[in-house]
Amino acid sequence: MTTNNALNQATKPLSINQLRLRRFKRNRRGYISLWIFVIFFLISLCAEVWINNKPILIKYHDAFYFPIVKDYPETDFGGEFATPTNYLDPAISQHIEQDGFMIWPPFRYSYNTLIYNTADTFPTPPSAAHWLGTTDAGFDVLANIVYGFRISMFFAIALTFVTSIIGIVMGAMQGYYGGKVDLLGQRFIEIWSGLPVLFMIILLSSIMPLNFWWLLTITVIFGWMALVSVVRAEFLRTRNFDYIRAAKALGVSDSRIMFKHMLPNAMVATLTFLPFILCGSITTLTSLDFLGFGLPLDSPSLGRLLLQGKNNLQAPWLGISAFMVIATLLSLLIFIGEAVRDAFDPNKEGLR
């Protein structure tokens, strides 16, 4: 009986999703790229634990403090002012170590930690203390890369998610209803896509100070059209299928037909585009930061590191470090996108 069950399991046909996963794994370059990307992203999420100017744990006067989670005034550690504690201050460190201890991250620098203890002028070259050197403002390059990578990924994921939702809804409505809805929608997209996006962002940045959420909102307003044509084409193709007509005849609501019965057909093409949209979102943020119209100056930024490399040709480690990180990140996303595209391609071997 056990042997028969094993044979039945072995000969049982795989589901379409299992076949897609198998095809994705066969693309070794994309599969390995996915794991490398996930590892890098998880490392950046835990940046405060291993690269920070605040201790992970402090024991002082038989009490425990967690500076990476909460800010404490220096009066809690024998200081004179009720301002946030500078744990790199020798006086504060001496007070704590006299009656306790501190557990530090491996690298005692954050992206906004101004470095004082150096005999060279900024930017300083790579050293044992600063593996990738320092910027022309006296900040650690490695810390700026780690935190800049994280904020770039948060921005790109949020931008990809919101623009994909809007693009799917707009494409679904145009493809399902057709007629005047499709005609007016296409004319609106033609006009909207013709606007000079960079000039509009420059104009808006001169009116209001941009932050993460304002920048995300502006880029969503001008960047939601990536998936409209793909979803619209799939809905136009399936709107006259027999099961769609039967659902309409049975009185099923339009929203239920669109998003339960027709959208799964469009998700195959949509999912193959997502890694490339994510890649374009990162490029958008990097370009805006490089031009000076992106995130605030006190935010970590890969694009601003590229700008510093351009302005400091005598310090090649600035441009090379930022370029290598951006090139590696975009290459990983492109490889992942190719693997996803192969996994959803019905003409590939193993999916027929």
Secondary structure by P-SEA (a helix, b strand, c coil): caaaaaaaaaaccccaaaaaaaaaaaaaaaaaaaaaaaaaaaaaaaccccccccccbbbccccccccccccccccccccccccccccccaaaaaaaaacbbbbbccccccccccccccccccccccccccccccccccccaaaaaaaaaaaaaaaaaaaaaaaaaaaaaaaaaaaaacaaaaaaaaaaaaaaaacaaaaaaaaaaaaccccaaaaaaaaaaaccccaaaaaaaaaaaccccaaaaaaaaacccccccccccccccaaaaaaaaaaaaaaaaaaaaaaaaaaccccccccccaaaaaaaaaaccccaaaaaaaaaaaaaaaaaaaaaaaaaaaaacccccccc
